[in-house]
Amino acid sequence: MLKGKKVLLCVTGGIAAYKSLDIASSLSKKGVSVDVVMSDNATKFVTPLSFEAITSNPVHISSFDMDFQGIKHISLAKNSDVIIIAPATANAISKLACGLADDLISLTVLATNKKVIIAPAMNVLMYESKVIQDNINILKKRGYSFIEPEEGLLACGDFGKGKLANINHIVDVITENLRVENSLKGKTVLVTTGATREHLDPVRFLSNPSTGKMGYSVAKALIDKGADVILVTGKTNIPKNLNCKFIEVCSAIEMRDAVIDNIKNVDAVVFSAAVADYRPESYFDNKIKKSNDDLTVNLVRNPDIAKEVNLLGLNLVKVGFAAETQNLIENAQEKLSKKGFDFIVANNIKSKNAGFSVDTNKASIIDKYGVTDYDVMTKIELARIIADKLEKVLKDKCM
């Protein structure tokens, strides 16, 4: 599937430069053609010969190499499907944010209209500095994608966030972007994800174990197809590094308001959030102090967001989720009918390797034509299936 795809790997001058050899190796083994551009400082950490041996391609360092046919930075930019900068130093990030073009890497990135992915690696104090965070945000707004560094013991002896992300994760992100089809370009999809919190007082709330991983995966799969995504997210610990519009909410009512405010501007909606069905009737401004008496909390119904959207009568593709513990298919089919979903993704959260907090899922997709069961797979794999089906339903509605 990846044979014939081309990646430009840009290596800047940080101690993590040696790890880029593994990136080049992994991509080459998948059939990807890898060209490597190194900054002059990067060559102090690892030799160009190592990359040439792995990729079977010459390494590019200077824009003035005389043995290259054509204008080097323009040719490299045009001939790549994806550009990855790994590691990306503080200097490299800052130059790109300012639009500087004084070496082959910055020249090439400035000349491309292809997907650019940046994997920072540096000291924790440098990474967390306001200037670097401002520059990262500038680049995100311009459409660059970031793979956040990991937290751990750094080469300098400090502990904190700054380690180059896991190589397998970097390679996964690259290969996912190589599969981009732009088949949903021009379409807007709203996705809800994460858990809502219904506060009783400033420190206590009703919620559930949803991590938001499934919803974020669906958003990523839709973005990979070229869709504009509005991600209405409850509380999660997932880095917000997707190239989409984020709307952060806490309660079910806040999520309902965010959905209704945006629903008339979208072509499809995916309800993957784990929304609390009930909330405390009363909220206490101060922490409820423990006493010798029992405490009774009255609960009231939260709005049914999907039902409200269905009653609006909009010509949307509507996708639901059903997390059940029993009577999976029957309960999901009832939801499908009552809430007007085009299809629903159902899973038994008691099943092994499915449900909350894990990276895999086992689901059934149900529509008016019947039930399709899927074995255990990663959530991103299931998300691609959901995105493919959403695309098909959307095309059928437009015919």
Secondary structure, DSSP 4 states (H G I P E B T S, - for coil): --TT-EEEEEE-SSGGGGGHHHHHHHHHHTT-EEEEEE-TTGGGTS-HHHHHHHHSS-EE--TT-TTSSS-HHHHHHHT-SEEEEEEE-HHHHHHHHHT---SHHHHHHHT--SEEEEEE---HHHHHSHHHHHHHHHHHHTT-EE-PPEEEE-TTS-EEEEEPPPHHHHHHHHHHHHT---TTTT-EEEEEESB--EEEETTEEE-----SHHHHHHHHHHHHTT-EEEEEE-B--S---SSSEEEE--SHHHHHHHHHHHGGG-SEEEE--B--SEEES---SSPPPP-SS-----EEEPP-HHHHHHHTT---EEEEEEEESS-HHHHHHHHHHHTT-SEEEEEETTSTT-STTSSEE--EEEETTEEEE--SEEHHHHHHHHHHHHHHHHHHHH-
